Amino acid sequence: MRRVERLSSILLERANPCVTVMSMPASVKDVAALAGVSSSTVSNYLNHPHVLGEASAERVRSAIEQLGYVPNESARQLRAGSSKALALILLDAWLPYFHELSRGVEDVAREGGWSLFFSNSNRDAALERRNIDMFEAHRVQGIVIYPLDDVVPRLELLADRGIRSVVVGPIRESATVGSILFDDVGGGRLAGEHLLSLGRRRILFIGSPTVSQSEDRRRGLRDAVAGSSATVDEQDVAHLATEDGLEVGARIAALPASERPDAIFAANDMVAIGVLTQLLRHGIRVPEDVALVGFDDVAQAHQTVVPLTSVRQPGYEIGRAAGAALLRQLADPAAPLPEPTPFAAELVVRESTVGR
């Protein structure tokens, strides 16, 4: 019946191309029926095309195109009992830091003979949950995630079903979910201590309260200035993107010189670059009038007109560590989870704070 319904749909669509018929996804049997060949011939076309004659191959190819048939790789792997798929879920794939993180995870996966699928949560908790659900449905064997929400309870359920996970960032204690950490608090402290050593006393922090790492960097800055004569003002932004920095930078530039901060610490380099751009456009000197520190030390940090002082977060190395930790769990589910020792922060001093 299903085959008849599918072929009827095709005939109806051909008769009236303005009609869109909703039907079940095409199967191998549907392709075989339309091509006038056996299911085994379609299977050979997909898996062993060299055994088919030119005419048979052309009929199958034409039927696949007409039906929009997509081979179900997940199902094939499940039948073979050898799924080799991992997933990476990113908080904001468009930020350069995540490019480096992704490259580290991907290199480890490829070296181990695994396929890696990517998705972007775009700082949306509901989308983040849907991404996890999607990869569970596709039966990936493991997930590396840089999350927005507390995803540990969900990942622990996946572990019970044989899908292991590693979180990049701080998490609640878990017996089955690993984490790879970076010392964000220490990084914020380094930035604050550096600005204090330069005599800066009116510091503005630009960050996002919805991102735990940004909040840790804010906390480190406040730790650094505690007990000093410096003050810290705060400006929250939504996405930690260059556009956020441009908007905040324009507002800072519009202030009278006496009301501007004499130093700015941005929660990532892209925000800092946006601020730097606006300050320079408005004739505000960096670092003479305003010293500026970013975070992550992405490639763009040293490529700006005034090279940017930044706290280095080794995205590629962190990605490799996360990928390797996940592969260890998959090789031996009873193996210990990654050690909680975080990657150390490093301050890279450039002209945006010390001048030429």
C-alpha positions in Angstrom: 0.0 0.0 0.0 2.8 2.4 0.9 4.5 1.9 -2.5 1.2 2.5 -4.3 0.6 5.7 -2.3 4.1 7.0 -3.1 3.9 6.2 -6.8 0.4 7.8 -6.9 1.9 10.9 -5.3 4.5 11.1 -8.0 1.9 10.8 -10.8 -0.2 13.5 -9.2 2.7 15.9 -8.9 3.6 15.3 -12.5 0.0 15.9 -13.6 -0.2 19.1 -11.6 3.1 20.6 -10.6 1.3 23.2 -8.5 0.2 20.5 -6.1 2.5 19.6 -3.2 1.7 16.2 -1.8 2.9 15.3 1.7 4.0 11.7 1.8 6.3 9.3 3.7 10.0 9.6 2.9 11.1 7.4 0.0 12.5 4.0 0.7 14.8 1.6 -1.2 11.6 -0.3 -2.3 10.1 2.9 -3.7 13.2 3.6 -5.7 13.3 0.0 -7.0 9.6 0.2 -8.0 10.0 3.4 -9.9 13.2 2.2 -11.6 11.8 -1.2 -12.5 14.6 -3.1 -10.7 15.0 -5.2 -7.6 15.8 -3.8 -4.1 19.1 -5.6 -4.3 20.0 -3.6 -7.4 19.3 -0.3 -5.6 21.4 -1.5 -2.7 24.3 -2.4 -5.1 24.0 1.1 -6.7 24.4 2.7 -3.2 27.1 0.4 -1.9 28.8 -1.4 -4.8 28.1 0.6 -8.0 30.8 -1.1 -9.9 28.8 -4.3 -10.2 25.9 -2.6 -12.1 25.6 -2.1 -15.8 25.3 1.4 -17.2 21.6 1.1 -18.1 20.5 -0.2 -14.6 22.6 2.4 -12.9 21.0 5.1 -14.9 17.5 3.9 -14.1 18.3 3.8 -10.4 20.0 7.2 -10.4 17.0 8.8 -12.2 14.5 7.2 -9.7 16.6 8.5 -6.7 16.5 12.0 -8.2 12.8 11.9 -8.8 11.9 10.6 -5.4 14.5 12.8 -3.5 15.7 9.6 -1.8 18.4 10.1 0.9 20.2 7.0 2.1 19.8 6.5 5.8 23.5 6.3 7.0 22.5 6.0 10.6 20.4 3.0 9.9 23.1 1.4 7.8 25.6 1.8 10.6 23.2 0.4 13.2 22.6 -2.7 11.0 26.4 -3.1 10.8 26.8 -2.5 14.5 29.6 0.0 13.9 28.4 3.6 14.3 31.4 5.9 14.2 29.7 9.3 14.6 30.3 12.0 17.1 28.6 15.4 17.6 29.8 18.8 18.5 27.3 21.4 19.8 28.6 25.0 19.9 27.2 27.9 21.9 27.9 30.4 19.1 29.5 29.0 16.0 30.2 32.4 14.4 32.7 33.5 17.0 36.3 32.9 16.0 37.2 31.2 19.3 34.7 28.4 18.4 36.4 27.9 15.1 39.6 27.0 16.9 37.7 24.8 19.4 35.9 23.0 16.6 39.2 22.4 14.7 40.7 20.7 17.8 37.7 18.4 18.3 37.6 17.6 14.6 41.3 16.7 14.3 41.1 14.3 17.2 37.9 12.7 15.8 39.4 12.3 12.3 42.6 10.8 13.7 40.5 8.2 15.6 38.6 7.3 12.5 35.3 9.0 13.6 32.9 11.3 11.7 32.0 14.5 13.4 28.7 16.4 13.0 28.3 20.1 14.0 25.4 22.1 15.3 25.0 25.7 16.6 22.7 26.5 19.5 23.0 30.2 18.8 22.7 31.1 22.5 19.2 29.7 22.5 18.4 27.2 25.3 15.4 25.6 23.4 17.6 25.2 20.3 20.3 23.7 22.4 17.8 21.1 23.8 16.6 20.3 20.2 20.2 19.8 19.1 20.8 17.2 21.8 17.5 15.5 20.9 18.5 15.5 17.2 21.8 13.8 17.8 20.2 11.3 20.2 17.8 10.4 17.4 20.6 10.0 15.0 22.4 7.6 17.4 25.7 9.4 17.6 28.1 7.6 20.0 29.3 10.7 21.8 28.8 14.5 22.2 31.1 17.4 22.9 29.1 20.5 23.9 29.9 24.1 24.9 26.5 24.7 26.6 24.3 27.7 27.5 22.2 25.9 30.1 22.8 23.2 32.7 22.7 20.2 30.4 24.2 17.6 32.8 20.9 15.9 33.8 20.0 15.5 30.1 23.5 14.2 29.3 23.4 11.7 32.2 20.2 10.2 30.7 22.1 9.8 27.4 24.9 8.1 29.2 22.4 5.5 30.5 21.7 4.8 26.9 25.3 4.5 25.9 25.9 8.0 24.5 28.7 9.6 26.4 29.4 13.4 26.6 32.1 15.9 27.5 31.2 19.5 28.4 33.6 22.4 27.7 33.2 24.5 30.8 32.2 24.2 34.4 29.4 21.7 35.3 27.9 20.2 38.5 29.6 17.0 39.7 28.6 14.0 37.6 29.7 10.4 37.6 29.1 10.0 33.8 29.6 13.4 32.2 33.1 14.7 31.8 34.2 18.4 31.5 37.2 20.3 30.2 37.8 23.5 32.1 39.6 26.8 31.6 40.5 29.2 34.4 38.2 32.1 33.5 38.4 33.6 37.0 42.2 33.6 36.8 42.0 35.2 33.4 39.8 38.0 34.6 42.2 38.5 37.6 45.2 38.8 35.2 43.4 41.4 33.2 42.5 43.4 36.3 46.0 43.2 37.8 47.5 44.4 34.5 45.2 47.4 34.3 45.9 48.3 37.9 49.7 48.1 37.3 49.3 50.7 34.6 47.6 53.1 37.0 44.1 52.7 35.5 41.3 53.2 38.1 38.0 53.7 36.2 37.5 50.2 34.6 34.5 49.2 32.5 33.7 45.5 32.1 31.6 44.4 29.1 30.1 40.9 29.2 27.1 38.7 29.0 25.4 37.5 32.2 23.8 34.6 30.4 27.3 33.0 29.8 28.9 31.5 32.9 32.4 32.0 31.5 31.7 35.7 31.1 30.5 35.9 34.7 33.7 34.1 35.9 35.8 36.7 34.0 33.8 39.5 35.6 34.4 37.9 39.0 38.2 37.6 38.4 38.3 41.3 37.6 36.5 42.3 40.8 38.8 40.0 42.8 41.8 41.9 41.3 40.5 45.4 42.2 39.2 44.5 45.6 40.9 46.7 48.2 42.3 49.1 45.6 41.1 52.6 44.8 39.8 51.4 41.4 36.1 51.2 40.5 34.4 48.7 38.1 31.4 49.6 36.1 29.6 47.0 34.1 27.8 46.9 30.7 25.9 43.8 29.7 25.5 42.8 26.0 23.5 40.1 24.4 25.8 38.1 22.1 29.4 39.0 22.8 29.8 39.8 19.1 31.6 42.6 17.3 28.3 44.5 16.8 27.8 44.6 20.6 31.2 46.2 20.9 30.4 48.7 18.2 27.3 49.8 20.0 28.9 50.1 23.4 31.9 51.8 21.9 29.7 54.5 20.3 28.1 55.2 23.6 31.4 55.5 25.3 32.7 57.8 22.6 29.7 60.1 23.1 30.5 60.7 26.8 32.5 63.7 27.9 36.1 62.8 28.4 35.8 63.2 32.1 33.1 60.6 32.3 34.7 57.9 30.2 36.4 54.9 31.7 40.2 54.9 31.5 40.3 51.2 30.9 37.9 48.6 29.4 38.0 44.8 29.9 35.8 43.0 27.4 34.7 39.4 27.9 36.0 38.4 24.5 38.1 39.8 21.7 35.3 40.4 19.3 33.6 42.8 21.7 36.9 44.5 22.4 37.6 44.9 18.6 34.2 46.5 18.2 34.9 49.0 21.0 38.4 49.7 19.6 37.0 50.5 16.2 34.5 53.0 17.6 37.1 54.7 19.8 39.5 55.2 17.0 36.8 56.4 14.7 36.0 59.1 17.2 39.6 60.2 17.7 39.9 58.6 21.2 43.5 57.3 21.6 44.2 53.8 22.6 45.9 53.2 25.1 46.6 56.9 26.0 43.0 57.8 26.7 41.5 54.3 27.2 43.4 51.1 27.7 41.7 48.0 26.3 41.9 44.3 27.1 40.1 41.4 25.4 39.8 37.7 26.0 40.5 34.5 24.0 43.5 35.9 22.0 42.0 34.9 18.6 43.9 35.7 15.4 42.2 39.0 14.9 43.5 40.3 18.3 47.0 40.9 16.8 45.7 42.0 13.4 43.9 45.1 14.5 45.2 48.7 13.8 46.2 48.8 17.5 47.1 45.2 18.4 44.9 44.0 21.3 46.1 42.9 24.7 44.2 39.7 25.4 43.9 36.8 27.9 44.8 33.7 25.8 42.4 30.8 26.0 43.9 28.0 23.8 40.8 27.0 21.9 42.4 24.4 19.7 44.1 22.7 22.6 40.9 22.7 24.6 39.0 21.2 21.7 41.6 18.4 21.3 41.4 17.7 25.1 37.6 17.5 24.9 37.7 15.2 21.9 40.4 12.9 23.4 38.4 12.7 26.7 35.3 11.6 24.8 37.2 9.0 22.9 38.7 7.6 26.1 35.2 7.2 27.5 34.0 5.4 24.4 36.9 3.1 24.4 36.4 2.3 28.1 33.2 3.4 29.7 34.6 2.6 33.1 37.6 4.8 32.6 38.0 7.8 34.9 36.5 11.1 33.7 39.0 14.0 32.9 40.9 15.5 35.7 39.2 18.8 36.9 42.5 20.8 36.6 41.7 23.7 34.3 43.8 25.1 31.5 45.7 28.1 32.8 45.1 31.6 31.6 47.9 33.7 30.0 48.0 37.4 29.5 49.4 38.5 26.1 50.3 42.1 26.4 50.1 44.3 23.2 49.8 47.9 22.2 46.2 48.4 23.3 47.4 48.7 26.9 51.1 49.6 26.8 51.5 51.6 23.6 54.4 51.4 21.2 
